[in-house]
């Protein structure tokens, strides 16, 4: 039996045409010869991996970066043969997928070199790897002083092929001095690797937030672009701050009921808000079960009919209460915009994230699977 078509109570809209335009704008703003590494981990930051990757392939991304083998397998369904880099560690049980599916792995340790070499030998196919150098992030990567030795192990492994070298900046948005030190360490490590030819590899360090540190001439020939391709500028002083990318993501819900409450009424769990006037309130069909964090309680605003309506009390699992006293035309069924544009008004992901005391990356990744994604697919020319 075919289920009935139900109205959307809460949904995220993804503008794929804007995504494609963003990629083209970013690419046009990069120095000549710089390759575009599209970071699409965490379901393309909550936008939907397969839809986003298909559009980025159409727009001409050079390499895709994901976190897990599961993500890479999903991406491989979209683009057979497309270069894919795994940014996170590969578990031993996953080693076989590297040669079988032609995934490039990040290498940080001698153990990984041995394991991946074995996987290549057993499959009869080479395994491509990117050497990651830890220059001060303290997470993945070989410490920069030991990088030349790990590089030698990779080169000596008969079944490995070095496809890239990269590092990760810890504070590119607020500590230029340390970012420059990380860059110096990385360049020194590259120089100490005998026979390394940067021109034949992906050499990348910069992401959307760190592009202001890219010099005009250097061995770097690729950038990792994540948040910026979705129209969100991570750092106002970056090289690409003047690129006017468009928001790709918006978050919507509907008004469930509208009711009148008298002055002095307490609102929602914990009674954290008491009405200071006779009020008209709307109960929205979205809560933290959908990705509206409790942290925005009594802080956030939503757009209804173009009016900014403040959130009242604590966000609950399935509903959020807002004050519509000053928007008397609001009625049951109306669209409410949590993130996005409506009638000349806008609430950006960045503004919403400030209300939640978090960052845009987490906001986007926190929209739950209960929220359907809808896609605008007009040609992005």
MONORNOR-V360362 format. One record per residue. N is the residue number from 1. SS is DSSP state (~ for helix, > for strand, _ for the rest). PSI is psi in whole degrees, -180 to 180 (NA if undefined). Layout:
N/SS/PSI, N/SS/PSI
This chain:
1/_/130, 2/_/125, 3/_/150, 4/_/152, 5/_/119, 6/_/149, 7/_/151, 8/_/127, 9/_/-31, 10/>/133, 11/>/157, 12/>/135, 13/>/130, 14/>/120, 15/>/95, 16/~/-28, 17/~/-42, 18/~/-38, 19/~/-46, 20/~/-42, 21/~/-38, 22/~/-46, 23/~/-44, 24/~/-39, 25/~/-43, 26/~/-47, 27/~/-41, 28/~/-22, 29/~/-9, 30/_/155, 31/_/152, 32/_/141, 33/_/-1, 34/_/127, 35/>/151, 36/>/112, 37/>/110, 38/>/115, 39/>/116, 40/_/29, 41/~/170, 42/~/51, 43/~/43, 44/~/52, 45/~/40, 46/_/2, 47/_/-16, 48/_/104, 49/~/-51, 50/~/-42, 51/~/-46, 52/~/-46, 53/~/-40, 54/~/-41, 55/~/-38, 56/~/-33, 57/~/-44, 58/~/-35, 59/~/-12, 60/_/31, 61/_/149, 62/_/-31, 63/>/144, 64/>/138, 65/>/128, 66/>/175, 67/_/-38, 68/_/163, 69/~/-38, 70/~/-43, 71/~/-41, 72/~/-39, 73/~/-41, 74/~/-40, 75/~/-37, 76/~/-29, 77/~/-28, 78/~/-42, 79/_/86, 80/_/131, 81/_/-6, 82/_/138, 83/_/130, 84/>/129, 85/>/130, 86/>/116, 87/_/-25, 88/_/166, 89/_/147, 90/_/129, 91/_/152, 92/~/-37, 93/~/-13, 94/~/-4, 95/~/-38, 96/~/-25, 97/~/-21, 98/~/-57, 99/~/-35, 100/~/-39, 101/~/3, 102/_/50, 103/_/142, 104/>/135, 105/>/150, 106/>/131, 107/>/128, 108/_/-20, 109/_/158, 110/~/-35, 111/~/-42, 112/~/-39, 113/~/-47, 114/~/-45, 115/~/-48, 116/~/-33, 117/~/-42, 118/~/-43, 119/~/-40, 120/~/-41, 121/~/-44, 122/~/-30, 123/~/-18, 124/_/14, 125/_/145, 126/_/153, 127/>/127, 128/>/140, 129/>/154, 130/>/124, 131/>/122, 132/>/133, 133/>/124, 134/>/111, 135/_/10, 136/_/2, 137/_/-33, 138/_/22, 139/_/-111, 140/_/167, 141/_/153, 142/>/139, 143/>/138, 144/~/-30, 145/~/-24, 146/~/1, 147/~/-42, 148/~/-38, 149/~/-42, 150/~/-36, 151/~/-44, 152/~/-39, 153/~/-41, 154/~/-47, 155/~/-35, 156/~/-17, 157/_/121, 158/_/-25, 159/_/13, 160/>/148, 161/>/120, 162/>/120, 163/>/-15, 164/>/164, 165/>/136, 166/>/168, 167/_/179, 168/_/126, 169/_/138, 170/_/-39, 171/_/58, 172/_/-20, 173/_/-17, 174/_/6, 175/_/79, 176/~/-36, 177/~/-48, 178/~/-35, 179/~/-42, 180/~/-36, 181/~/-41, 182/~/-42, 183/~/-41, 184/~/-44, 185/~/-41, 186/~/-47, 187/~/-38, 188/~/-40, 189/~/-42, 190/~/-44, 191/~/-26, 192/_/-1, 193/_/109, 194/_/129, 195/_/2, 196/_/127, 197/_/98, 198/~/-28, 199/~/-21, 200/~/4, 201/_/165, 202/>/116, 203/>/112, 204/>/142, 205/_/-35, 206/_/145, 207/_/-169, 208/_/-34, 209/_/-17, 210/_/10, 211/~/-16, 212/~/-14, 213/~/1, 214/_/120, 215/_/167, 216/_/-36, 217/_/127, 218/_/172, 219/_/-9, 220/_/130, 221/_/14, 222/>/152, 223/>/147, 224/>/119, 225/>/118, 226/_/-86, 227/~/-37, 228/~/-34, 229/~/-18, 230/~/12, 231/_/19, 232/_/120, 233/_/114, 234/_/-28, 235/_/116, 236/_/-14, 237/_/12, 238/_/166, 239/_/-34, 240/_/18, 241/_/-26, 242/_/0, 243/_/118, 244/_/76, 245/_/159, 246/_/146, 247/_/135, 248/_/-30, 249/>/137, 250/>/155, 251/>/123, 252/>/156, 253/>/-174, 254/>/157, 255/>/123, 256/>/-53, 257/>/159, 258/>/135, 259/>/161, 260/>/139, 261/>/144, 262/_/157, 263/_/140, 264/_/-6, 265/_/134, 266/>/149, 267/>/128, 268/_/-177, 269/~/141, 270/~/-6, 271/~/48, 272/_/-6, 273/>/134, 274/>/132, 275/_/131, 276/_/-1, 277/_/162, 278/_/130, 279/>/157, 280/>/122, 281/>/151, 282/>/138, 283/>/118, 284/>/153, 285/_/46, 286/_/143, 287/_/-157, 288/_/-17, 289/_/-15, 290/_/-16, 291/_/10, 292/_/104, 293/_/148, 294/~/-24, 295/~/-20, 296/~/1, 297/_/133, 298/_/12, 299/_/-42, 300/_/168, 301/>/157, 302/>/158, 303/>/125, 304/>/118, 305/_/27, 306/_/-7, 307/>/142, 308/>/117, 309/>/121, 310/>/146, 311/>/135, 312/_/126, 313/_/-169, 314/_/140, 315/_/135, 316/_/179, 317/_/-41, 318/_/-9, 319/_/156, 320/>/136, 321/>/134, 322/>/156, 323/>/118, 324/_/24, 325/_/-39, 326/_/10, 327/_/71, 328/_/-16, 329/_/-9, 330/_/135, 331/_/164, 332/_/134, 333/_/-13, 334/_/152, 335/>/136, 336/>/133, 337/>/118, 338/>/-42, 339/>/126, 340/>/-162, 341/>/149, 342/>/125, 343/_/44, 344/_/-9, 345/>/162, 346/>/138, 347/>/114, 348/_/162, 349/~/-37, 350/~/-44, 351/~/-46, 352/~/-40, 353/~/-36, 354/~/-41, 355/~/-32, 356/_/2, 357/_/44, 358/_/-166, 359/_/157, 360/~/-35, 361/~/-48, 362/~/-39, 363/~/-49, 364/~/-40, 365/~/-11, 366/_/-7, 367/_/122, 368/_/170, 369/_/-14, 370/_/-19, 371/_/112, 372/>/146, 373/>/131, 374/>/149, 375/>/131, 376/>/123, 377/_/16, 378/_/149, 379/_/132, 380/_/77, 381/_/NA
